[in-house]
C-alpha cells in the first residue's frame, strides 16, 4: 500500500514536471524563453475557463490544475500496479489526457486552441513521473 505522504509528494512533483512536454514544445516553436513562458501562462489561464463563469484566469487555472492533479494522483495511486508502474503510469497518463484534454477540454475554446499532442504529452509525463516518484 502506498503511503499518503508519498502520494502527495508524487502528485506535487508530477504536477510541476508534467508540463515539461508542452513547455519544451512552446520553446521549440517560439525559439524564445519569454514567449514560452507566455505560453505556459496562457495554458494555465485556459484551464481557468473550466468552471463558471468560464473566463480565463491564471489564479483560477492554477487552482483548478492543482485540483485536477490531486484527483488524477489519487486515481493513479489506487489503480497503478507496483510492478512496472512507470510504464503503466505513462499509459494511464495518456488515457487521462484523452479524457481530460480531448473529451472534456475540447469543449472549451481556450483549451481547444492549445496544441493537442503536447497537451497529451503533459498527461503522459504526469502519469510516468507520478508512478516513478510514488514507487521509488
C-alpha positions as CSV (number, residue, x, y, z in Angstrom):
1,X,0.0,0.0,0.0
2,X,1.3,3.4,-0.9
3,X,1.6,5.9,1.9
4,X,-0.3,9.2,1.9
5,X,2.9,11.3,2.2
6,X,4.4,9.5,-0.8
7,X,1.2,10.1,-2.9
8,X,1.1,13.8,-2.1
9,X,4.8,14.1,-2.9
10,X,4.4,12.3,-6.2
11,X,1.3,14.3,-7.1
12,X,3.2,17.6,-6.4
13,X,6.3,16.6,-8.4
14,X,4.2,15.3,-11.3
15,X,2.0,18.4,-11.4
16,X,5.1,20.6,-11.8
17,X,7.2,18.4,-14.1
18,X,4.2,17.1,-16.1
19,X,4.1,20.4,-18.0
20,X,7.5,19.9,-19.5
21,X,6.4,18.5,-22.9
22,X,4.2,21.4,-23.8
23,X,6.7,23.9,-22.4
24,X,9.5,22.4,-24.4
25,X,7.3,22.3,-27.5
26,X,6.4,26.0,-27.0
27,X,10.1,26.8,-26.6
28,X,10.9,24.9,-29.7
29,X,8.2,26.7,-31.7
30,X,8.8,30.1,-30.3
31,X,12.6,30.0,-30.0
32,X,12.5,32.5,-27.2
33,X,12.2,31.8,-23.5
34,X,9.9,34.8,-22.8
35,X,7.4,33.5,-25.4
36,X,7.5,30.0,-24.0
37,X,6.7,31.5,-20.5
38,X,3.8,33.4,-22.1
39,X,2.5,30.1,-23.5
40,X,2.7,28.4,-20.0
41,X,0.8,31.4,-18.6
42,X,-1.8,31.3,-21.3
43,X,-2.3,27.5,-20.9
44,X,-2.8,27.9,-17.2
45,X,-5.3,30.7,-17.8
46,X,-7.1,28.4,-20.3
47,X,-7.7,25.9,-17.5
48,X,-9.5,28.6,-15.6
49,X,-12.3,28.5,-18.2
50,X,-13.4,25.0,-17.0
51,X,-15.5,26.4,-14.2
52,X,-18.1,29.2,-14.3
53,X,-18.0,32.0,-15.2
54,X,-15.7,30.5,-17.8
55,X,-13.3,33.4,-18.0
56,X,-9.5,32.8,-18.4
57,X,-7.7,33.5,-15.2
58,X,-4.2,32.4,-14.1
59,X,-5.1,32.1,-10.4
60,X,-8.3,30.1,-11.2
61,X,-6.3,28.0,-13.7
62,X,-3.6,27.2,-11.2
63,X,-6.2,26.2,-8.5
64,X,-8.1,24.1,-11.0
65,X,-4.9,22.5,-12.2
66,X,-4.0,21.5,-8.6
67,X,-7.4,20.0,-8.1
68,X,-7.2,18.0,-11.3
69,X,-3.7,16.9,-10.4
70,X,-4.9,15.7,-7.0
71,X,-7.8,13.8,-8.5
72,X,-5.6,12.2,-11.1
73,X,-2.9,11.4,-8.5
74,X,-5.4,9.7,-6.2
75,X,-6.8,7.7,-9.2
76,X,-3.3,6.6,-10.2
77,X,-2.3,5.7,-6.6
78,X,-5.3,3.4,-6.3
79,X,-5.0,1.7,-9.7
80,X,-1.4,1.5,-10.8
81,X,0.3,-1.8,-10.2
82,X,3.6,-1.5,-8.2
83,X,5.4,-3.6,-10.9
84,X,6.4,-1.6,-14.0
85,X,4.5,1.3,-12.5
86,X,6.3,4.0,-14.6
87,X,5.3,2.3,-17.9
88,X,1.7,1.8,-16.6
89,X,1.7,5.4,-15.3
90,X,2.6,6.7,-18.7
91,X,-0.1,4.6,-20.3
92,X,-2.6,5.8,-17.7
93,X,-1.5,9.4,-18.3
94,X,-2.3,9.0,-21.9
95,X,-5.8,7.8,-21.1
96,X,-6.2,10.7,-18.6
97,X,-5.1,13.0,-21.3
98,X,-7.6,11.8,-23.8
99,X,-10.4,12.2,-21.3
100,X,-9.2,15.5,-19.8
101,X,-7.9,17.3,-22.9
102,X,-9.7,15.7,-25.8
103,X,-13.1,14.7,-24.5
104,X,-13.7,17.4,-21.8
105,X,-11.3,20.2,-22.6
106,X,-12.0,20.5,-26.3
107,X,-15.5,21.8,-25.5
108,X,-13.8,24.9,-24.1
109,X,-12.4,27.2,-26.8
110,X,-9.4,28.4,-24.8
111,X,-8.3,24.8,-24.2
112,X,-9.2,23.7,-27.7
113,X,-6.8,26.4,-29.0
114,X,-3.9,24.6,-27.3
115,X,-1.9,22.1,-29.5
116,X,-3.3,18.7,-28.7
117,X,-0.1,16.5,-28.9
118,X,1.9,18.5,-26.4
119,X,-1.0,18.6,-24.0
120,X,-1.3,14.8,-24.3
121,X,2.4,14.6,-23.7
122,X,2.0,16.6,-20.5
123,X,-0.5,14.0,-19.3
124,X,1.8,11.1,-20.2
125,X,4.6,12.8,-18.3
126,X,2.3,13.4,-15.3
127,X,1.5,9.7,-15.1
128,X,5.1,8.5,-15.6
129,X,6.6,11.0,-13.1
130,X,3.8,10.2,-10.6
131,X,4.5,6.5,-10.8
132,X,8.3,6.9,-10.7
133,X,8.1,9.1,-7.6
134,X,5.4,7.2,-5.7
135,X,7.2,3.9,-6.1
136,X,10.8,4.9,-5.7
